[in-house]
Amino acid sequence: MADGTRTKAMGIILAAGFTDHARLLLDGMTRDTQPLPINMRLDATGNNKLLRDQNRTCKMNAATAALNKLMGGHGGTQRNVFRALDALASHVSGLTTPTIDVLLFSNMENTDAALNMTDATVLSSGATAMLSTATAAGLIPNCKGWQIYVIGAGTNDPGTPLTDAQANTIRDFWSRLFAQCGPGSSSRTTPTSSPSQ
């Protein structure tokens, strides 16, 4: 994903988060998840405007730096997207809000053996068959109440070029999975660039 797109998206998230005094949880799909790199309330604290502005800037810089570190330099790294989603479900299990906004910066190309999306045979089977495989393997996460936005779904990683058809299959698969993984959930999967032919 382009750094500019990621930075712009993060800026929008943080601005909205401070408006709503939301809690921001930030984690990666390619690492063990304890502890979370970012788990903080997005509110500006301080006894005066200067201190509140400084606190807000500090939190925004910390969140942006953590995201850039997670996203930087891991082309070709193994990704278990299902394990990451399970970890996310455990992190938010205690929240009492009826909906949770989930933004995923990823091409969503799971590389775990249970459903290896770098395998052309798997992708050629189609989204419906892939979803059946995921369901049978117990891979469907609990995403009740999640409003899911995926930026970068179906885009290329170095060394694993995707055709348009393969990229569309990945996006279709995740759209279908998120539609069934929990009551009240919804999703939008969006590419940020066209896959190579």
N, C-alpha and C positions, 0 to 999 in steps of 0.2 A: 504494500500500500504506500502511496506517495505521502511523504512527510507532511506536505501542505494540507492534504485532505484530512489526515489524522489530527493535525494541530487545530484546524478549523472546527472539526467535529468536537474535539475536546473542549474548545473554548465555549461552544454552544452548550455543552453538557454542564460545564462548571457554572456558567452564568445562570442557567435555569436552576441548577442545584442550590445556589446561594439564594435565589429568589424564594424557593420553596423550603429552605432549610433542610435539604435532603441529606441522607447518609450515602456516602460514596464508598463502594467496595471495588477494589481493583486487583485483578489477578491475571495470570498468564495461562496459556494452554499447553505450555511446554515445560512446566516445572512442577515440583511438589508445592502444595498450596499453603503450607504452614510456615510462618505466619503470613497473613495477607500483606502485600507491599503497601497498600493504602486501605485504611478503614477509618474514615473520619466523617464527622458531621460538617456539612458545608454551611457554616454560619460564621460571620465575622464577629469576634469577641474583642472587647476592650472598653475602657472607661471613657474614651473619646473617639472622635472620627478618625484622627490620625492613627491611633492604635488599631482601630477596627479595619481601616484600609490596609495597614501593614499585615495584619493577621490574615485578611482575605488574600492578599498577594502571596504571602508565604504558603498558604494552603494550595493555591492555584499552581504555583511553581512546583511544589512537591508532587502534586498529582500529575502534572505534565511530564516532569522528569521521570517519574516512575513508569508512566506509560511508554515513553520513548525507550527506556531501558528494557522493558519487557518486549517491545516490538523490534528492537534493533538487533541486527546480526544473527538471526536464527533461520535464514533461508536453508531449506533442506532438513530442518530439525524434525524429529518425529513429533506428531501431534495426536494425542488421544482426546478428541473433542468431547466424546461422551464422558470420560472421566472428569474433564474440566467442568462440564455442565452438572454432573453429580456433586462435585465439590462446591459449585456455586449454590446449588439447591441446599446443601448443608449450611452454608454461610448465611443464607437468608431465611432459614427455617423459623427463626424466632421473631421475625418481623411481623407486625400486626397490620400493616397497610394492606388494603385489598388488592392493589396492583403494584408491581415492581417493574421499573423500566430497566431493561437489560440491553446493553449495547455491546456487540461483539465485533472487534476488529480482527477479521480472520478470513482466509479463503475457504475455511470450513472443510478442507480436504483431509479428512481423518486418515491417519496412516496406521492405526492399530490393526492387528491381524483379524480381529473380529469382523471388521468391515473396512477393508483397505481401499480407500478411494484413489490411490495411485495405481491401482490395478485396473487396466483397461477392461478386463473381463467383467469386473464388478460393475463398472460404470455402464457398460453396454447392456447389462441386465435390466437397467431402467430403474427409475425412482420407486415404483411400486414394489418390485422385487427386493430392492435394497431395504425398503421400510419393513417388509415382512421378515427379512433376515435380522434387522435390528430389533424388532419386536420379539422374535423367537429367542434371541440371545440375551434378552433382558436389558437392552441398552437404552430404552426410552427413559429419559429423566422425568422427574416431577417438576413441571414448570407451571403449576397452578397460579394463575393471576399474573404471569409474566407478560409484559409488552416488549417483544424482542425485536431489535433492529440489528441487522447484520450488514456491516460495511466491508466489502471486499470478497463476498462469496463468489467462488468460481474463478477467481483470478489466479494467475500463474505464480508458482514458486520456481526459483532457479532449478533446472534439471528435471522438472516435471511439467512440461508444457501440456496444456489442455486444448482440445478442439472446442469450437462453439457448442457442439452437441454435448460434450462431456461437462462443460461448465454449466450448461442449462440443467443437466441431470443433477448435478450437485445442488444447485439452487432449488430445484423442484423437490428433491429429497428432503432438504431441511425445512422448506416451507410446509410440506406435508407432515413431517415429524412434529414441528412446533404446533401445528394445528390440532394434534391429537394428544399432546403430552400433558395437558392439564386444563380443567375448566377455567374459562375466562382468559386463556392465553391467546396471543395473536403475534404475528411476525411480519417483518418486511426484510427480504434478502435482496441486497443491492450490490452489483459489481461496481468497482471504481475504474476499471479499464477493460478493454476487450481482450479475450484470450488469444493466444497465437494460433495461427492456422497450422 
